[in-house]
Amino acid sequence: FELKTKQYVFEDPSQIKYIEYLYLTYKFGANMTLKFYTDGKFSGETELPSHLTMMNRKIPVKREGKTFQFELSQSVEDASKHLELEDIFIEGYYMGKN
């Protein structure tokens, strides 16, 4: 599967923002890949371990840009591995420049 978020602009698409962390609360029976997109371009990825119970993970993003998007992906096609995504929280701030 692939699950992509909307493109986040945080009220002002002209301002540069810095994303420090992404917090995900999820449950999934296999490892997943979290991909980062900054200003529409792929900017990195990290592996997320499987969790059989709901778990909150603090994921370092440490990127600056005007827009951000995130994608969860997994190659297992096993119907018994259902993703439950409860919450996404983004921690960051405005850089104060265009």
C-alpha positions in Angstrom: 0.0 0.0 0.0 0.9 3.7 -0.3 -0.8 6.4 1.8 0.2 10.0 1.0 -0.8 13.0 3.1 -2.0 16.3 1.7 0.7 18.9 1.0 1.1 21.0 4.2 1.6 24.7 3.7 0.7 25.9 7.3 -1.3 29.0 6.4 1.3 30.8 4.3 2.8 29.0 1.3 5.4 31.8 0.7 7.1 31.4 4.1 9.9 28.9 4.8 9.1 26.5 7.7 11.3 24.1 9.6 9.8 20.8 10.6 11.6 19.3 13.6 9.5 16.1 14.3 6.6 14.1 13.0 4.7 12.1 15.6 2.7 9.1 14.3 0.3 7.0 16.4 -0.2 3.7 14.6 -0.5 0.0 14.7 0.7 -2.3 11.9 1.9 -5.9 11.8 4.9 -5.3 9.5 7.7 -2.7 9.0 6.8 0.4 6.9 8.7 3.1 5.1 8.0 6.8 5.8 9.0 9.1 2.9 9.5 12.8 3.2 8.7 15.4 0.4 9.8 19.0 0.7 8.6 21.6 -1.8 7.2 18.7 -4.0 10.5 16.8 -4.2 11.5 13.6 -2.4 13.8 14.5 0.5 14.4 11.3 2.4 12.9 8.3 4.1 13.0 6.3 7.3 12.0 2.8 8.3 9.2 2.4 10.9 9.1 -0.9 12.9 5.9 -2.9 13.2 3.7 -2.5 16.3 1.0 -5.0 17.2 -0.4 -2.5 19.7 -1.1 1.3 19.2 2.2 3.1 19.5 3.3 6.8 19.3 6.6 7.3 17.5 8.6 10.6 17.5 10.3 10.7 14.1 13.1 13.3 13.4 12.4 15.2 10.2 14.7 18.2 10.5 13.9 19.8 7.1 13.1 23.3 6.0 10.9 24.3 3.1 7.7 26.0 2.0 5.6 22.8 1.7 5.8 19.3 3.2 4.2 16.0 2.4 4.6 12.5 3.9 4.0 9.0 2.5 3.7 5.7 4.3 4.3 2.6 2.2 4.6 -1.1 2.7 5.2 -3.9 0.1 3.4 -6.8 2.0 0.1 -7.7 0.4 -1.0 -9.8 3.4 -4.6 -9.1 4.3 -3.9 -9.8 8.0 -1.7 -6.8 8.3 -4.1 -3.9 8.7 -2.8 -0.4 9.2 -4.5 1.6 12.0 -3.4 5.2 11.8 -4.8 7.2 14.8 -2.9 10.5 14.7 -0.3 12.6 12.9 1.2 15.6 14.7 3.8 17.9 13.2 6.2 19.9 15.3 8.0 22.8 13.8 8.1 26.6 13.3 8.3 29.5 10.8 11.8 30.5 9.8 10.7 34.1 9.2 11.9 34.4 5.7 10.5 33.9 2.1 
